[in-house]
Amino acid sequence: MNSEDILANLDRVQPFFQPIFSADEHRVAGFEILGRYKTETGYQSLGPFFLDSKIPMEYRNEVDNNLLDKALAILSAKEEDFLIFINRDPNLLMIDHGEQFLSIIQTYFKGDAVSRIVLELSDTDYEEILDSLQHVLSYYRTFGMKIALDHNGAESKMDRIAQISPHILKVNLEQLRKTSGEVTQVILFSLSFLARKIGANLLFEHIESQYQLRYAWKNGGRYYQGFLLAKPELELVDRDILRENFKKECRGFITLEMKKLENVYQLTNKFNEDMKSFMVKHKKTAGYGEWLHTLAEKIESMSFRLYICNEEGFQISPNILKKEGNWIVQETYMGKNWSWRPYFLENIVQMKHEKKGILSDLYSDIESGETIRTFSFPLDHNSYLFIDLSYEYLYENDDLL
């Protein structure tokens, strides 16, 4: 199969449809249009053709538009209101400033029906046309069209996502698998945070195992796509094909996550009770150093750093740090201010009013780079203890990871 064959035999270009499932309804929410070329031995993906920069853009655009026209002729005849995902390279779309694309859409969908269309922009280099693309996308939005944006797993391009502000952010699990676990979590946290800020839904693609499905669910995915769920087909599958199985899987995910959260809750309560008991036996001293040393030795198996701040975030004790198996005092941290850290002041206010400690989410420690949690505890009206829990301790208590 080569480009000349495809262009000379457009009648062999055939749309396939891959279902996209939703977490809220446990059924097919939409279908993505994928291109295939019919050969003597079967159908081959047109992906390599569309990605080949050596093929003139006009030729690729011609095939893309032919594919779209055929697909919409099929989909518009269906009486259901599922979403229709249409993948487009922004550079190809902007050859004529998106006019032909919109013309094909409006041939089959008019008025409110255009809101079923999801234009999915592929993750290619289009920085040079970004401004003009923004104008075209704004115009499409006036018709009710939704915008989705592919994300290939890189940490960069967050600014592009914020600029385009898509309705749906598509996360490629295949690309994320190529990064380390810690980097993956950082990327997903950033994407989830940004998606919430701009009001976008996360769609996880390339789901090929139960673990990946759970992973997508746990990380805030509303939509799911992949061979585990359904492969691209010539015909549209029944939208309820996996409804009961999907619901059963989600219930399993919920049970596991609730059990984990319950264990974290119980462990937080235990930390609180242990701290109250410790404070009864060991009165806090003005200098804090000796008192923190005593506490450090008691919790040596779980912590690697302790310190005390006031409610404004100024450190009023030295660091007590475990280094090479020994506890050392770091006086240079006295007076440093940590109020700039995310959630710091929010947690202070919560502890101040609820009179109990808080266990943080997982995060990467600035100095060590390790994944840790921090247990914060109110000592009195203006001093708050911070206990950094080591990764080793979290690993031993896997509900904390």
Summary of the structure (lengths in Angstrom):
residues: 401
radius of gyration: 27.1
end to end distance: 48.2
largest distance: 86.5
contacts: 1176
relative contact order: 0.08
helix: 45%
strand: 25%
